[in-house]
Amino acid sequence: MNRLFITTLILICSVDLFAVTRVFMFSRVHVDKKEVRLGDVARIEGEAARRLRALTVPDSVLHDNYIDRKEMSKILREELSGSFYLGGSGVKVLRNSSSNEKHSLTGTVRRGNLIKIVVKNKNINLEVYGTVVRDSVIGSTVQVKLPGGRKISGLLVHRRRVLVEL
């Protein structure tokens, strides 16, 4: 009887671990649009990810252009009925001026933007996040700083993705 109870308890706990929503806040983002969505300021994983990415951040939270951990946690508690993991301490939201909006629509990435780096080899595909060193446009070579401080260059294939082929 005890074995059955323990086995059931382990199964319930393990299912709950996979159902948790994970939110990783970026440290700084440049936003070109008037409405800021959760998908703009954080990487969201889990079953509620699609719904959360589309959620608009209230102006009352953005009054100081900073979303701290406490404010993000409050938004998530209001929207989620289950458990969630929140990574990061806060997001600095930098709003681009209207003169930059024209450039952002053509595929410009700005210095300091967080970007996914995809390193490809014949047998290996590695993904890591880094920050853009200089402003660049899609289709050009861009230099990206890795979390450890090392810089690498790759082809900018999307506003948030750099491809490095070995």
SERO-4910 file (N, C-alpha, C, O; in steps of 0.05 Angstrom, whole numbers):
BEGIN
 pado doro    nc1    nc2    nc3   cac1   cac2   cac3    cc1    cc2    cc3    oc1    oc2    oc3
  Met    A     16    -24      0      0      0      0     17     25      0     11     44    -14
  Asn    A     38     25     16     56     48     17     70     53     -9     74     76    -18
  Arg    A     78     31    -23     91     33    -49     72     47    -69     81     64    -85
  Leu    A     47     39    -69     28     50    -87     24     80    -82     23     96   -100
  Phe    A     22     88    -57     19    115    -49     43    132    -57     40    154    -69
  Ile    A     67    122    -52     92    136    -59     94    139    -89    102    160    -99
  Thr    A     88    118   -104     90    118   -133     70    139   -144     77    154   -163
  Thr    A     46    139   -134     26    159   -143     35    187   -137     32    205   -153
  Leu    A     46    191   -113     55    218   -105     78    227   -124     79    250   -131
  Ile    A     96    209   -130    119    216   -148    108    223   -176    117    243   -188
  Leu    A     89    208   -186     78    214   -212     63    241   -213     66    256   -232
  Ile    A     48    247   -192     34    272   -191     54    296   -190     50    316   -204
  Cys    A     75    293   -174     95    314   -172    110    318   -198    115    341   -206
  Ser    A    116    296   -212    131    298   -237    114    311   -259    125    326   -275
  Val    A     88    305   -259     71    318   -279     69    348   -274     69    363   -292
  Asp    A     68    355   -248     67    384   -241     92    398   -250     91    422   -257
  Leu    A    115    385   -249    140    398   -257    140    405   -286    151    425   -295
  Phe    A    128    388   -303    127    393   -331    106    413   -339    107    425   -360
  Ala    A     86    417   -322     64    435   -328     70    464   -320     54    482   -326
  Val    A     92    469   -306     98    495   -296    105    514   -319    118    506   -339
  Thr    A     97    539   -317    103    559   -337    129    573   -328    132    580   -304
  Arg    A    148    576   -346    174    588   -340    176    615   -354    172    616   -379
  Val    A    183    636   -339    185    663   -351    213    673   -344    221    674   -320
  Phe    A    229    680   -364    256    690   -361    256    719   -371    255    724   -395
  Met    A    259    737   -352    258    766   -359    285    774   -372    306    767   -362
  Phe    A    283    789   -394    307    801   -406    316    824   -388    300    835   -373
  Ser    A    341    831   -389    350    853   -372    344    880   -384    338    899   -369
  Arg    A    344    882   -411    338    908   -424    327    902   -452    337    885   -466
  Val    A    306    917   -459    294    914   -486    289    941   -499    283    960   -485
  His    A    291    942   -525    283    965   -540    256    959   -553    253    939   -566
  Val    A    237    976   -549    210    972   -558    203    994   -578    206   1018   -573
  Asp    A    193    986   -602    186   1004   -623    157   1011   -624    149   1030   -637
  Lys    A    140    997   -609    111   1001   -611    100   1013   -585    114   1013   -565
  Lys    A     76   1022   -587     64   1035   -564     57   1016   -542     62   1021   -518
  Glu    A     45    993   -549     38    973   -530     61    953   -525     73    944   -545
  Val    A     67    948   -500     88    929   -494     75    903   -485     58    903   -467
  Arg    A     83    881   -497     72    855   -490     92    839   -473    116    845   -474
  Leu    A     82    819   -459    100    803   -443    121    789   -460    144    785   -451
  Gly    A    114    781   -484    132    769   -502    155    787   -511    176    777   -520
  Asp    A    152    813   -508    173    832   -515    194    834   -493    217    841   -498
  Val    A    186    829   -468    203    834   -445    213    808   -432    229    809   -413
  Ala    A    203    785   -441    211    760   -428    209    736   -448    193    737   -466
  Arg    A    225    716   -443    223    691   -457    204    673   -440    209    669   -417
  Ile    A    183    663   -453    162    649   -438    160    621   -449    158    617   -473
  Glu    A    161    601   -431    159    573   -439    137    559   -423    131    568   -400
  Gly    A    125    539   -434    104    524   -420     78    525   -434     75    536   -456
  Glu    A     58    512   -422     32    509   -435     17    535   -439      0    537   -457
  Ala    A     21    555   -422      7    581   -425     24    602   -439     17    625   -439
  Ala    A     46    593   -452     64    612   -464     51    630   -486     55    654   -486
  Arg    A     36    618   -504     24    634   -526      6    655   -515      7    678   -525
  Arg    A    -10    649   -496    -29    668   -484    -14    690   -469    -21    714   -472
  Leu    A      6    683   -455     21    703   -439     38    721   -457     40    745   -451
  Arg    A     49    711   -479     65    728   -497     48    751   -508     58    772   -513
  Ala    A     23    745   -513      5    765   -526     -7    785   -505    -19    805   -513
  Leu    A     -2    780   -480    -14    797   -459      0    824   -458     25    826   -458
  Thr    A    -16    845   -458     -5    873   -457      2    880   -428    -14    876   -410
  Val    A     26    892   -425     34    901   -399     20    927   -393     20    945   -409
  Pro    A      7    930   -370     -8    954   -363     10    979   -361     33    976   -353
  Asp    A      0   1002   -369     15   1027   -368     23   1034   -339     43   1047   -334
  Ser    A      6   1025   -320     13   1031   -292     39   1017   -283     53   1027   -265
  Val    A     46    995   -296     71    981   -290     94    995   -305    116    995   -295
  Leu    A     89   1006   -328    110   1018   -345    115   1047   -339    130   1060   -354
  His    A    102   1059   -319    105   1087   -314    134   1096   -310    141   1119   -317
  Asp    A    151   1078   -299    179   1085   -295    198   1071   -315    222   1071   -312
  Asn    A    186   1059   -336    201   1045   -357    218   1022   -346    239   1015   -356
  Tyr    A    208   1010   -324    222    988   -312    201    969   -300    183    977   -286
  Ile    A    204    943   -306    186    923   -295    203    906   -276    221    891   -285
  Asp    A    198    909   -250    214    893   -232    201    866   -227    179    860   -236
  Arg    A    215    849   -212    207    822   -207    180    821   -193    163    804   -199
  Lys    A    175    839   -174    150    840   -159    127    846   -177    105    834   -175
  Glu    A    130    866   -196    109    873   -214    103    850   -234     80    844   -240
  Met    A    124    837   -244    121    815   -262    107    791   -248     89    779   -260
  Ser    A    115    786   -224    102    765   -208     72    770   -204     56    751   -206
  Lys    A     65    795   -199     37    802   -195     21    797   -221     -1    786   -220
  Ile    A     32    805   -244     19    801   -270     14    771   -274     -7    762   -282
  Leu    A     35    755   -269     33    726   -273     13    713   -254     -1    695   -263
  Arg    A     13    721   -229     -6    710   -210    -35    716   -218    -53    699   -214
  Glu    A    -40    739   -230    -67    746   -239    -75    730   -263    -99    725   -267
  Glu    A    -56    722   -280    -63    708   -305    -61    678   -304    -74    664   -319
  Leu    A    -45    668   -285    -41    639   -284    -54    627   -259    -53    639   -237
  Ser    A    -66    604   -263    -78    590   -240    -58    571   -227    -60    564   -204
  Gly    A    -39    561   -243    -19    542   -234      6    555   -225      8    580   -222
  Ser    A     26    539   -220     52    549   -211     68    559   -235     63    552   -258
  Phe    A     88    576   -228    106    587   -249    133    592   -237    136    595   -213
  Tyr    A    153    593   -255    180    599   -247    187    626   -260    182    630   -284
  Leu    A    197    645   -245    204    671   -255    234    676   -252    245    675   -229
  Gly    A    248    679   -274    277    684   -273    283    713   -281    270    724   -299
  Gly    A    303    725   -268    310    752   -273    300    771   -251    282    765   -237
  Ser    A    313    794   -250    306    813   -229    290    837   -239    276    849   -223
  Gly    A    291    843   -265    276    865   -275    283    870   -304    302    859   -315
  Val    A    266    886   -318    269    892   -346    269    922   -349    250    935   -340
  Lys    A    289    933   -361    290    962   -368    278    964   -396    289    952   -415
  Val    A    257    979   -399    243    982   -425    251   1008   -437    244   1030   -426
  Leu    A    266   1007   -459    275   1031   -473    257   1035   -497    256   1017   -515
  Arg    A    244   1057   -498    226   1063   -521    242   1078   -543    254   1098   -537
  Asn    A    241   1067   -567    254   1080   -589    238   1104   -599    213   1104   -597
  Ser    A    252   1124   -609    238   1148   -619    224   1141   -645    230   1121   -658
  Ser    A    206   1159   -654    191   1154   -679    209   1153   -703    203   1141   -723
  Ser    A    232   1167   -702    251   1167   -725    263   1139   -728    271   1132   -750
  Asn    A    266   1124   -706    277   1098   -708    257   1077   -716    265   1055   -724
  Glu    A    231   1083   -714    211   1063   -721    213   1055   -750    209   1031   -756
  Lys    A    219   1074   -768    222   1067   -796    244   1047   -800    241   1028   -816
  His    A    266   1050   -786    289   1032   -789    283   1005   -777    292    984   -788
  Ser    A    268   1004   -755    263    978   -742    244    961   -760    246    936   -758
  Leu    A    228    973   -776    210    958   -793    226    945   -816    217    925   -827
  Thr    A    249    957   -823    265    945   -845    284    924   -835    298    912   -851
  Gly    A    285    919   -809    302    897   -799    327    906   -785    347    892   -786
  Thr    A    327    928   -772    350    938   -758    350    927   -729    329    927   -716
  Val    A    373    917   -720    375    910   -692    394    931   -680    412    941   -692
  Arg    A    388    938   -655    403    959   -641    423    948   -622    420    926   -611
  Arg    A    444    963   -617    465    956   -599    452    951   -571    436    967   -562
  Gly    A    460    929   -558    450    923   -532    426    904   -532    418    894   -511
  Asn    A    413    900   -556    390    882   -557    399    853   -551    420    844   -558
  Leu    A    381    839   -536    386    811   -531    378    795   -556    357    800   -568
  Ile    A    395    776   -564    390    762   -589    398    733   -585    417    726   -570
  Lys    A    384    714   -599    391    686   -598    413    680   -618    411    688   -641
  Ile    A    433    666   -609    456    658   -627    453    629   -632    452    613   -613
  Val    A    451    621   -657    449    593   -665    475    585   -678    482    595   -699
  Val    A    489    567   -665    515    557   -676    509    529   -688    500    511   -674
  Lys    A    515    526   -714    509    502   -728    535    488   -738    553    501   -748
  Asn    A    535    462   -735    556    445   -746    541    422   -759    516    422   -758
  Lys    A    554    404   -773    540    382   -786    523    366   -766    500    360   -772
  Asn    A    533    361   -743    519    343   -724    509    358   -699    494    347   -684
  Ile    A    517    383   -695    510    397   -670    496    423   -677    502    437   -696
  Asn    A    475    428   -661    460    453   -663    459    465   -635    445    454   -617
  Leu    A    472    487   -630    474    499   -603    461    527   -604    465    543   -622
  Glu    A    444    533   -583    431    559   -581    439    572   -555    438    559   -534
  Val    A    446    597   -556    453    613   -532    445    642   -537    443    650   -560
  Tyr    A    441    657   -516    434    685   -519    458    703   -515    476    697   -499
  Gly    A    458    725   -529    479    745   -527    469    773   -533    445    776   -538
  Thr    A    486    793   -532    477    820   -537    492    831   -562    515    825   -566
  Val    A    478    847   -578    488    858   -602    508    880   -595    503    897   -578
  Val    A    532    880   -608    553    899   -602    548    926   -617    552    947   -605
  Arg    A    540    924   -643    535    948   -659    508    945   -673    499    923   -679
  Asp    A    496    968   -680    471    968   -696    477    953   -722    499    956   -733
  Ser    A    458    938   -732    462    923   -756    435    918   -770    414    923   -758
  Val    A    435    908   -795    411    902   -809    411    873   -817    432    860   -819
  Ile    A    387    862   -821    384    834   -829    399    829   -855    398    845   -874
  Gly    A    413    807   -856    429    799   -879    458    807   -877    474    798   -894
  Ser    A    465    822   -857    493    830   -854    507    815   -832    493    801   -816
  Thr    A    533    816   -830    548    804   -809    546    822   -784    550    846   -786
  Val    A    541    810   -761    538    825   -736    556    812   -715    559    788   -714
  Gln    A    567    829   -698    583    820   -676    565    818   -651    550    837   -645
  Val    A    567    796   -636    551    791   -613    569    784   -589    588    769   -592
  Lys    A    562    795   -566    577    789   -542    563    767   -526    539    769   -520
  Leu    A    578    745   -520    567    723   -505    566    729   -475    579    748   -467
  Pro    A    551    714   -460    549    720   -431    576    720   -417    579    735   -397
  Gly    A    595    705   -426    621    704   -413    639    727   -421    661    730   -410
  Gly    A    630    744   -440    645    767   -448    659    764   -475    668    784   -487
  Arg    A    661    740   -486    673    735   -511    655    745   -534    631    743   -532
  Lys    A    667    755   -555    652    765   -578    655    746   -602    677    736   -607
  Ile    A    633    741   -616    634    725   -641    618    740   -662    602    757   -656
  Ser    A    623    732   -687    609    744   -710    592    723   -724    600    700   -725
  Gly    A    569    732   -734    552    714   -749    533    729   -767    533    754   -767
  Leu    A    518    715   -782    499    727   -801    472    732   -787    461    714   -775
  Leu    A    463    757   -788    437    765   -777    415    756   -796    412    767   -817
  Val    A    400    735   -787    380    724   -805    351    732   -796    332    728   -811
  His    A    349    744   -773    323    753   -763    329    774   -742    351    777   -733
  Arg    A    309    790   -734    313    812   -715    323    801   -688    335    816   -672
  Arg    A    318    776   -682    326    764   -657    342    738   -660    342    722   -642
  Arg    A    356    735   -683    370    710   -687    395    715   -704    394    727   -726
  Val    A    418    704   -695    443    705   -709    451    676   -715    450    659   -697
  Leu    A    461    671   -739    469    644   -747    500    644   -750    511    660   -764
  Val    A    512    625   -736    541    621   -737    545    593   -747    537    574   -733
  Glu    A    558    589   -770    562    562   -781    592    556   -778    609    572   -785
  Leu    A    597    532   -768    625    523   -764    633    504   -786    656    494   -786
***
